[in-house]
Every structure is written in C-alpha cells, then in structure tokens.
C-alpha cells in the first residue's frame, strides 16, 4: 500500500466512530498513559505536567506506564493492540512517524492503528558546537563543513531519533557535509560534545544551555521557524539564509484506532484546557517547551504534513534501520 493510501485510510478511520454508547460515562476508571521512552524525557515531562490538572477535569486518575524500547516501538505496539475504549493512551513524539519510514518492518502503522487526540507540547532544538570549532554563526559553520567535507562530526541521541533527523535535514537544506555519530541517548551525547568527541549537536536547549552558559559549548541557532523565548538573542536557521527550515520535537496523545469520537474530543478539550493554565505554561517554559493546542482534526492535518517531511528526507538520504 502506498503512502498516500495509508494516510487516506488513517484519516478516514479517524473520522469514523464506534457506537456512542461506548463513550457514555467515560472515564469510569483510571486512564493509562503509555510512555514509550524511559522516565525523564520530554514525553515524560509533558505527561506529568498535564497530569497535575487533568484528573480534576476528567474525574479520574491517570496512571503513567513506561514501556520503553526499540526507539519507541515497544510502547507504540502495546497501545496499537489495546482496546479502543479510551483507557489506554499513547504519549508519543516525532519517532512515531519517523519510525514508519525508518524501519523495514513495524508491528503497527501510525495512521491506520491510532487516532490522533491532541498535541501536548513542542520543543525547539539548539545547534551548539564545541568551542574549538571556528564557527560563530550558521553561515560560517556551513562554509567550514563544505571546505572540510565529511570531517566535521555531529552527534545524536541515536540513529533515527529527532536529534539525528534534525542533523540530516540541516545537511540536506544547507549542503553542509557533516558526519553523523550516534550515541545511546541524550546524556552520552552531551558528554561527548562537551568533551570534544563530536563538534556539533542538534539537541534540546535545556540540555545544552548550562554548558553554553559555562563556556563549554557555543550556541549558534535554534532550528524552529521562530526564536526561542529562553534565548531570544539566538537566530533561527532560516534567518541565516535557509528559508523554510523548521525542525522541532513534538509530544502528543494518541488513542487506539476505533476509539469513540466523543472520547477523543473530551480528552482533547481537557488537554487544551490544562495547557492554557499559567502554572502549566510556566512549567513547560522552564523546560524550553511550549504547550500545544488545536482540535483533533487540526492535529491530524499536521501529522500528515510532518510525516511527508520526514519520509521524503529519509528516502532521499537513504536512512534505514533493520
């Protein structure tokens, strides 16, 4: 089945609904939020911050359930096979779509097997470099990489992660010939960057900023379309002359396919309500994140365009994981 047909079937499944009687009284018991990564990451931060207020609105507790492994695939597969009753919800990030193009075989399809519920939060990436690299802005970095093709390295939190794909997008859009070096997580990556094992990273600004402030790293830009409020002096990649460059991490909520529309809409409304609370917005800002917003249909439209962006890049760069 081609990509276009998969997307069409997924969106049709989203519009369809099961009998309304299944949605009446939801939730009548605690709702399980499945996080497909270890504790402490942006998926966890998003879920836990929203969970401070969601139970009061929904009238039930939400239980955090960590099911990490295989780049998020273990948790995603678990939710894809769960009952479509609104009591098992996936808290996923970009990897849910990226993995569909990256892996030869998956036990789930992100469009066929899930219903998009709500965007939880978004977070920019910061392009930071080791101080030994003689580049103080994006144009200088690109020029240096073109002059020394395949020599300057950039690290990621692992093959296929958003930090890897952000680097590949940078390569594709700027022509900078930089060499990818994967690490086993964001922690090892930042240690390697500070130690000079790699020269560049496309990492969370919250992770990199303490080292930037200490003079151990140099921040060059953010990868989003607009500047980050935490360091408004940092330009965007687009401002450096590469129009349309916009790469960011997103964290979102998904239900198994077939979940009643009434449940999806109620959970979406509850999440949107919590996201607007000043205390929640402040907590997200402390982590360099912004709360999401929008209807389930708006989120579904975003997912389609986001999938097409990464699918095109992955195929053009011949990136694949068995």
N, C-alpha and C positions, 0 to 999 in steps of 0.2 A: 504494500500500500504506500502510495507516495505521500510526501509531507503535507501537501495541500489537502488531500482527502482525510488524513489523520486529524488535521486541525478542524476541518468542517465537521467531522463526526463528533469530535470532542466538544465543540461549541453547541452542536445540536443536542448532545447528551445533557449539557448544562441547562439548556432552555427547558428540556423535558422535565417533568416532575412525577413523583410517585403519588399514590393516593393521599389526600390531605389529612386523612385520619391518623396517619403515621406521625404527623408533625404536631398533633394536638397535645398540649401539656408539656412539650419539650422545653427544658430538660427536667426529667423526673428523677435523675440520679446524677452523680458527678460525671463530668466530661473529661476524657483523657486527651491531653495534648502530647503528641508523639514528636520528640525532637530527635532527628536522625544524626546528631553530632554530639560529642562529649559536652559536659557542663562548662560554662564559662564563655562560650562563643556568642556571636550576635544573635543566633537563633534563640539561645537560652535567655539572653538579656531581654530580648523583645517579649518572649512569652512570660517571663517572670514579672516584668514591669506592668504589662497589661493585666496579669493575673492578680495584681494587688486590688483591682477595682472591678474586674469582670464578674466575680462571684456575686457581688451585691446586686448587680444588674440582672444577671441570669437567674439568681436564686438557687444556684448550686455551686459546689466547689469544682475547681479544675485541677486535675492531677497531672503533674509533669512526669512524662515517661521517656527516659533516654534509651534510644535504640540505635547506637552509632555503628558505623562500619561501611566499608566499600564506598566511600565518598558520598554517603547519604542514602545509598540504595537499600540498605537493610531496613531502615525505618520507613522509607517510602513504600517498599514492597509490603510491609506489615499493614500499613494503612490502606493500600490499594485492595487488599484482601479482606479488610474489616467490614462489618455490617454497615450498610448505608442508613444508619439511624441517628446520626448526629452525635454519637457518644465517643467517636474516635476521630480526632482531627490532627492533620499533619502540619507541623510548623517548619516549612521548607525555605530554602534560599535559591539563588541562581542555579545551583547544582542540579536541581530537579529538571530543568530544561536542558542545561549543558550536557548532562549525562545521557540524554536521549540521542544526542548526536555523537557523543564521545565513545560510548561503549557499543560493541558489536551486538551484544545480546543483553536485554534487560527483561526482568520479570514483570514489568509494568510499562504502561505508556502514560506520560504525564498529561495528555489531553483526553485519552479515552477512559482512564481509570480514576480521574479526580475531577471534582467540581471546585473551581476557584471561589473562595469565600471572601477574603479581604487582604489587602496589602497591610502588613503590620508595621514595617519601618523600612527606611532606606539609609544607606551609609556610603559616603564617598571613599575613594582610595587616594592616598597621597603618594606621589612619586618622590621618593627620597633616595639620596645617593651617599656613598661613603665619602668623607671629606677629601680623600686622596684623589678622587676623580675631578679633573679640572674642568668642571662644567657647573655654571651657576644659574643657568636657565635652560628651558626646554630646547630652544634653537641650538644652543651650544652643545647640549647632550646629543642631539640628532646628528649634528656635524661631526662630533667626535666618533660616534658609532659608525658613521659612513666612512670615515677616514681609517677606522680600525675594525673592519668587518669581521664579525664572529669572535672578537677578542673580549669585548666588554660583556660581563655577565649580569643577568638579573635573576634574583631568587624568587621562588614562590612557596606557598604552603603545601604544595603537592601538585602533581600533574592533574590537569582538569579542574582545579579549583579556580574560583574567581580571580585570585591573585595571579594565576598563570594566564588565564584568558585575557585579563587586562593588559598584560605584557605583550601578548600576541596581537591584540588589537592595536597597541602602540606601534609595534613592528610594522603591521600592515598599513596603517594610516600615515606613518611618517617615513617609512623606508629605512628606519634605524636597524642595522643588522646586529642585534644583541642576542646573546646565547642564554638559553633557559637552563637554570639549575634548580631542580625541585628538592624541597625539604619535607620532612614529616611533621607538618604543622606550622602555625604562625610563630610559635615560640622559638623553635630551632631556626626559623628563617631570620627573625630579627637579631638573634645572637650572631648568626653568620654574617649579616650585613654590617653590624657594628664592628665585628672582628675583621672585616675586610675580605672575607672569603668570596663574597659577591659584591658587585658595585652598585646595583640598583634594586629597588623593590617597589611594588605597587601594592602597598599594604594599608591597613587601617590607620588613619591619622592618630587615633588614640593610642595605638601600639607604638607608632613611630615618634610621636611628638615629644615624649620625655627625653628621648635620645637626641632629637633636634635641639631642644632647649639646652641640653648639656653640651652641645657642640660635637657630639659623636656622629651625627648624621646631618646632612644638608637637605632641606625640603625645597623642591623645585616647583611643584604644581599639584593641583588636585585634578582628578580625572572626570569630574562631573561637569555638566553644562554651566552650572553657576558656582561661584566661590563658596567655600565652606565658612560658616559663621565663626567657627572656632579659631581660624587663622585667616581673616579676610584679606590680609596682605598677599596671600598666595594666589597667583593667577591660575586660570584653567589652561588645559592643553589647547583648547580652542582659541584662547586669547593669544597663544604663541604662534598662531597661523594655521592650525589644523582644524578647520571648521567642522562642526558636527560631531566632534569627539565627545562622547558621553558614556562613561562606564561607571557603574555603581553596584554595590551589593544591595539586594532586597531580601526581605524576610516576610513570608506571607503564610496565610492559613488556607488549607485545602481539606475538603471532605471527600470520602469515597464517592465514586460515581453512583448516581441514583438517589443520593440524599435529597429529601424533600426540599423544594424551593423555599417553603416557609421557614424551615430551619436555617437554611443558608442565609436568608435575608435577616432573620432575627439575630444570628450571630454576627453578621456584617454590621448591623446597626449598633449592636452592643460594643463591638471593637471600635467603630468610628466615634462613638460617644466617649469612650475612655481615652482615646487618642487626643481629644480636644481639652482634656483636663490640664491645667497649668502645671501641676506637680508631675504628671506623666511626661509632658513636653520637656520639662526641666531635666528629668532623669535621662531621657533619650539624648538631650543635648550634651550631658556630661560624658556620654559615650560616643560623641561625634555622630549621632544618628538623628534622623527626623521621623516623626510618626507618619504613617501612610494615611490614605483616605480614599473615598470613592465607593461606588456600587460594585456588586459582583460582576455585572456586565462590563463596566469600565475596566475592571481588573482583568477580565478575560481578554479584552481587546489588547491591553498592554502585554499580556503573556504571549499572544500571537506574534506581535512585532518583536518582542525580546527574543523569542525562540528563533525567529528568522535571522536576526542579527548574529547570534552565536552559531547557528547552524551553518550559515554562509561562511563565517570566519573559520570554523573548524574544518570544513571541507576544503576551503582554499589553502589553509596552512597544513593540510594532511595530518591533523592531530587525531590520534586514536588510542584507546585503551582496550585491551582484550578483556 
